[in-house]
Amino acid sequence: MPERRTTPRKKFDYYLRVVDDDTREILGHLVEVSSLGFQLDTTKPLPTEKEYYLRVELTPDLGNRPFIVFIGRSKWCKMDDREPNLYHVGIQMMEILPDDREIFLNILKKFGK
């Protein structure tokens, strides 16, 4: 499948959990990020084109609050080539408050490689 992204992504070496804010279920953790979304590694496949109310838990050095929340839409999901119990999911950020977006962009600058 040809690459369709227009915004560059950065590898993310800092472990940040992503939680479904409605169910409190841990969905996975960030592995690549861009200013418009991120790749999530998870242990179960997620349906595509589904919107989630997501929470990213923060440590005190990342922000002045314990978490940021936003609406994200799953855009694609594929099984890992080497680990059959690992899935990669592309999440597009749909709605985020300006303060939370600023924290997200600061995290991207600080830990994205």
N, C-alpha and C positions, 0 to 999 in steps of 0.2 A: 504494500500500500504506500503510495507516495506521501511524503511529509506535507502536512497542511498547515502546520503552525507558522505564524508570522512573528511571534514574540519569542526571543531566545529564552531558553530555560537554563537554570544553573543546578548542578548537583548540590544536594543539601546534606551536610554531614552532622547536623545537630538533630538529635532524636526529639521530635515533637509529635505527640499523639493527636489524632483527629477523632472526635467523638460525634456521634449523631445526637444532637442536643435534645431531640424529642424522646428518644428511647434510652439515652445515656449509654448506648452500646459503643465500645471502641471499634471504630471502623478500620483503623490502620495508622500508619505514620507517613510523614512527608519524606519523599526521596529526591524529587526535582521540583523546582519552583520557578515561576515567572511572575511578572506583575499582573497577569490575567488569570492565573490558575496554578495547578500543581499536579504532580503525579503522586498517587497514594499507593503504598504497598499494603496489601490486606490478605487475610487468610481465606477469604471467601469471595466469589465473584459478586459484583454489584451490577444491577440492571442499568443499561444505558438510557440516557435522556431522563433520568429521574432527578428531581430536586430534593436536596437535603438541607436541613437547618443544621449547620456544622459548628462545632466548637473546637478551637485549637487551644490547648492548655499551655500556659506560659510559665516560665520561671521568673523570679524577680529581676534578673538581669535583662530580660527581654521586653518587659513592659510594666506599667504601673497598675496592672490588674491581673487577676489569675487566669484570664482567658479572653479570647476574642471570638465573636460569633459572626456568621455570615451565611448567606444562601449560596450553595454550590450545586452545579448540575453535572452528573456523570456523563462524560462524552464518549468514552470507550473503555473497554475492559478486556484484558488478555492474560492468559496463564503465562507464568514465567517459563522460559525455555528449559531451565535446569531444575527448578523446584516445582513439582506439580501441585503443591499445597500453597503456593504463593501466587497472587494475582497483582497486576499493575492496573491502576484505574486513573484515567485522566479526568480531573475535576476543573470545571470552568467556574470562576467566581462570578456570581450573578448580581448579588446585592451585598454591600458591606458598608457599615457606617464609616464616615471619614476618619474618625479617630482610630478605629480598628484597622482601616486600610493603611494608615500611617505606620502603625505598629508592624503590620505584615511586611510593608516595604522596608522598614528598618531591619527586620529579621532577614529578609532577602539580601540586603546589603552586607549585613554582618556575617552570615553563615553560608551564603551561596558561593559556590566555587565554579 
